[in-house]
Amino acid sequence: MAERDRRISLAVEVTGLWRRAEYFKKGSEEKAIAFVADVWAAQTLLRQQLGGTGASPTRIAKWLAANGRDHGYTLGSLRTKIYQARRRIVLLETTEVPWKPGVMYWPPFDF
């Protein structure tokens, strides 16, 4: 979970990669990145424990709910949001920080 927190701090201003801030309520960027980081943590832990295919959206949703990280969503809504979060994770892991060539917003993680 420390790596989850670190990733949030690395991505403070990145929600502009997937949405324009002026169209959303103030503070929603922080909530969005926290949710993406929670999905990343659940996915990473489940893949480590169960293998590459063990991190299904259903398993991730159940993990988030069981660990108090459901962000107020129902299990059904979580599953839908997880697909969106996964696209954002890929974007963060493959997009370079503009002022740091060769450095991704979310660098690779290894246990």
C-alpha positions in Angstrom: 0.0 0.0 0.0 3.0 2.3 0.4 3.6 1.9 -3.3 0.0 2.8 -3.9 0.5 6.0 -1.9 3.7 6.8 -3.7 2.0 6.4 -7.1 -0.7 8.9 -6.0 2.0 11.4 -5.2 3.7 10.8 -8.5 0.4 11.4 -10.4 -1.0 14.5 -8.7 -1.5 16.5 -12.0 -2.1 13.6 -14.5 -5.9 13.5 -14.6 -5.6 15.9 -17.5 -4.4 13.0 -19.6 -7.9 11.6 -19.6 -10.2 14.5 -18.8 -10.4 18.2 -18.7 -10.4 19.5 -15.1 -12.7 22.5 -15.8 -15.6 20.2 -16.5 -15.5 18.4 -13.1 -15.9 19.4 -9.5 -12.9 20.6 -7.6 -11.2 17.8 -5.8 -12.5 15.1 -8.1 -9.1 14.7 -9.6 -7.7 13.5 -6.3 -10.6 11.0 -5.9 -10.1 9.7 -9.4 -6.4 9.1 -9.0 -6.9 7.5 -5.6 -9.4 5.1 -7.2 -7.0 4.3 -10.1 -4.2 3.7 -7.5 -6.5 1.4 -5.5 -7.3 -0.6 -8.6 -3.6 -0.8 -9.4 -2.8 -2.1 -5.9 -5.6 -4.7 -6.0 -4.6 -5.8 -9.5 -0.9 -6.0 -8.6 -1.5 -8.0 -5.4 -4.0 -10.4 -7.1 -1.6 -11.0 -10.0 1.2 -11.8 -7.5 -1.0 -14.1 -5.5 -3.0 -15.8 -8.2 -1.0 -15.4 -11.4 -1.6 -13.2 -14.5 -5.2 -14.1 -15.0 -6.1 -13.9 -11.3 -6.9 -10.2 -11.4 -10.3 -10.3 -13.0 -12.5 -7.2 -12.6 -14.8 -9.3 -10.3 -11.9 -10.3 -8.1 -10.6 -6.7 -8.0 -14.0 -5.4 -7.1 -14.4 -7.9 -4.3 -10.9 -7.1 -3.0 -11.6 -3.3 -3.0 -14.9 -3.9 -1.2 -13.3 -6.2 1.4 -10.5 -3.8 2.1 -12.7 -0.7 2.5 -11.6 0.8 -0.8 -14.9 0.7 -2.8 -15.1 4.5 -3.0 -18.9 4.3 -2.3 -19.6 2.1 -5.4 -21.6 -1.1 -5.5 -19.9 -4.3 -6.7 -21.6 -3.9 -10.1 -20.5 -0.3 -10.5 -17.0 -1.2 -9.3 -16.6 -3.7 -12.1 -17.5 -1.1 -14.7 -15.2 1.5 -13.1 -12.4 -1.1 -13.0 -12.3 -1.3 -16.8 -11.9 2.5 -17.0 -9.3 2.5 -14.3 -7.3 -0.2 -16.1 -7.1 2.0 -19.2 -5.9 4.8 -17.1 -3.2 2.6 -15.4 -1.9 1.7 -18.9 -1.8 5.3 -19.8 0.1 6.3 -16.6 2.6 3.4 -17.0 3.3 4.2 -20.7 3.2 8.0 -20.8 6.4 10.0 -20.2 6.5 12.9 -17.9 7.0 15.8 -20.3 9.8 17.5 -18.4 11.6 14.1 -17.7 12.2 12.3 -21.0 12.3 8.5 -20.5 10.5 8.7 -17.1 7.0 7.4 -17.0 4.3 8.9 -14.7 4.1 5.4 -13.0 7.3 3.5 -13.5 7.4 -0.3 -13.5 6.9 -2.0 -10.2 8.6 -5.2 -9.0 8.1 -6.9 -5.7 
